[in-house]
């Protein structure tokens, strides 16, 4: 049995702690905030329990389903037919199926045909290796053409990645297309899922099981320093004292690693510091009426300064029938908008909602809220796989991973729990090796 300290109580940290505790290790979790869950955590939104940052489930998310089954939550998955929309030229258009594409007026007929072929081939593609050193701009332009790229993709990249927009990995974009494409009932029907009660259902069950197995969760307890001696991790320092450990799993954002783990070699620190991140201001509105019939609407209208809206209640119905809409503002934290006051962001986003559906007015607003995160999205450029350091560090017993390490997959609960299980298994393997060495000695 090993003493294990997990840094971070997001989905990955909780899942890692659960698997480590199940293997018989003594587990402690250190969470900097006042609640577990990370980006999957809920809050009370005018009487509705809902995520601060929207989540949905696709049919390809097998690690999520395995964990739910193991936790006795296998029957909590709910599936619903959803649809996409595309707002451009001042109008809302259907999107996401061949008929919608052929009828879309924003690009030429040839561009629509090329784009359809691009989407079809992307969903059928099995490997990402050949895309790893290409930018999304180069890849999409080569298949779909400059016209389709400029009309359908460039505005979305520009309003999410800003100065990084032309240098995003094609492999990273491909996995997003394939994941969503694999969640279709047919070429005309999309089906997405959610956990009954939201992500909090999974968070609560993980915490419950961890504590039942003797694990301890320390909230409002940020990790100040990961300590080591003679090349072996020894524990984690916090404001409330030292937490000794034979193994540490860190899920803190990579930009924080160099400061928190001073004993890492200089070249390793440089690798973590070289990974760029952007932040997010995720706005959520509770409205009296629906904005669109779609779950997701991409926006490429030059008059609207957001890349899309997520009408979450078109996936997960709200208990009292209200509409819940998320408006994510992804951007580098150096961008002036990241420093805007909540009210300024909310007013701008609501004006965008009103442009999409002019029937909506301020009397329809029941509640609104902003959630902010400085390290929300890694910037995955071409060649990103080679940029990532190994999860197992030169300090024996210390593993470090955050959402960057899901690459080429995007952030999501499924990738969190997959990687968590792998890290916990390494602790078990390492512990077995140490036991055998002690026995033979």
Residue, then its C-alpha position, 0 to 999 in steps of 0.5 A: x500500500x502506498x500513500x497517495x496525494x492527488x492534487x486537484x479534485x476535478x474529474x481527473x483528480x477524483x477518478x484517479x483518487x477513486x482508482x487508487x483507493x480501490x487498489x488499496x492505497x491511502x489517498x488524500x486529495x488537495x483541492x484549491x477551491x471550496x468544492x470538488x468537481x473542477x470544470x464539472x462542478x455545479x452551482x445553484x443557478x436561480x434554483x437550478x443545479x447546473x454546471x458552470x461550464x457546459x458538458x455533454x456526452x457522445x457515444x464514443x465516450x466509452x471510459x465515461x460509461x465504464x466508470x458510471x457502470x462501476x459506480x452504479x450509475x449506468x442507468x443515469x445516462x440520458x440520450x436526446x436527439x439534438x441539432x446544430x444551427x449556423x448563424x450568418x448574414x443575419x439569419x439562422x440556418x440549420x446545420x449538421x446534415x447533408x440537406x442543410x449543407x446543400x441549402x446553406x447560402x453562405x458559400x458557393x455550391x462547389x464549396x458546399x460539395x467540397x465541405x461535405x466531402x471533407x466532413x464525410x472523410x473526417x468522420x471515417x478517418x481512423x488515424x491522426x498521425x498524418x495530421x499531427x504536423x499540419x495546421x487546421x487552416x492548411x488541412x481544411x483549406x486543402x480539402x474544403x477550399x479557401x472559400x469554405x474555410x474563410x466562411x465557416x471556420x476562420x471566424x470561429x478560430x479567430x474568436x476563440x484563439x485570436x493570435x493563435x488562430x492560424x496555428x491550431x493542430x489539424x489532429x486536434x480539430x479532427x478528433x472534435x469532428x470525429x467525436x461528434x460525427x460518431x454520435x449520430x443516429x444517422x446522417x440526418x440525426x444527431x444524438x447527444x447525452x447527459x448524466x441525469x442530474x448533471x455532472x454533479x451526479x458523477x462528482x458526488x458519487x466519486x467523492x462518496x466512494x473515495x471517502x467510504x474507502x478511507x480517502x480524505x478530501x481537503x477543500x480550500x487547500x491549494x498545493x504550495x510545493x511538491x517536495x522530493x528527496x534523493x529523486x523520490x517524491x516525499x509529499x506536498x506542502x500546503x497552508x495546513x501542513x505537510x502531506x507525506x506521500x509515496x506517490x503524487x498525481x498532479x492535475x494542476x494546470x501545466x502553467x503552474x507546475x514549474x513553481x509548484x515543483x521546484x525540484x524538476x530539472x530545468x529542461x522539464x520546467x521549460x516544457x511545461x512553461x512552453x505550453x500556452x493556455x487561453x482562458x474562458x469567461x463562460x456566461x450562462x443565462x436563464x430565460x423565459x423562452x427559447x432562443x433557437x431549436x438547436x443545442x449548438x449554434x455556430x456564429x460566423x456573422x461579422x456583426x456578432x462578437x461571439x463564435x457560438x451559443x449552447x442552448x443547454x436546455x435543448x439537451x438537458x430539459x430544465x425542471x421548470x421548463x426554462x431555457x438555459x443558454x451558455x455563451x463561452x468567451x474563450x480568449x487569451x487572458x491578456x485580451x482586454x475583454x478578459x478583464x471586463x466586468x461581469x455586467x459588461x460581458x453579460x450585456x454584450x452577450x445578451x445583445x448577441x442573443x437578441x440578434x439571433x432571436x429578435x423576439x427576446x428582450x430583457x423581460x425574458x431574463x430570469x438570471x445570468x451569471x459569469x464563471x471565469x477560468x484562467x487556464x481553460x484550454x491548451x493551445x495545441x499547435x502542429x507538432x503538439x504531441x512532441x511538445x508534451x513531456x511524459x506523464x511520469x516525471x524524473x522525480x520517482x513517484x510523481x505523475x503530472x497531467x492536465x487537459x493538455x495530455x488528452x491530446x489529440x482529444x479535446x477536454x472532456x470527462x471521458x478523457x479525464x477518467x481514461x487518463x486517471x485510470x492509467x495513472x492510478x494503475x502506474x502507482x499500483x505497478x510501482x507499489x508492487x515493484x517496491x514490495x517485491x524489492x523489499x521482499x527479496x532484500 
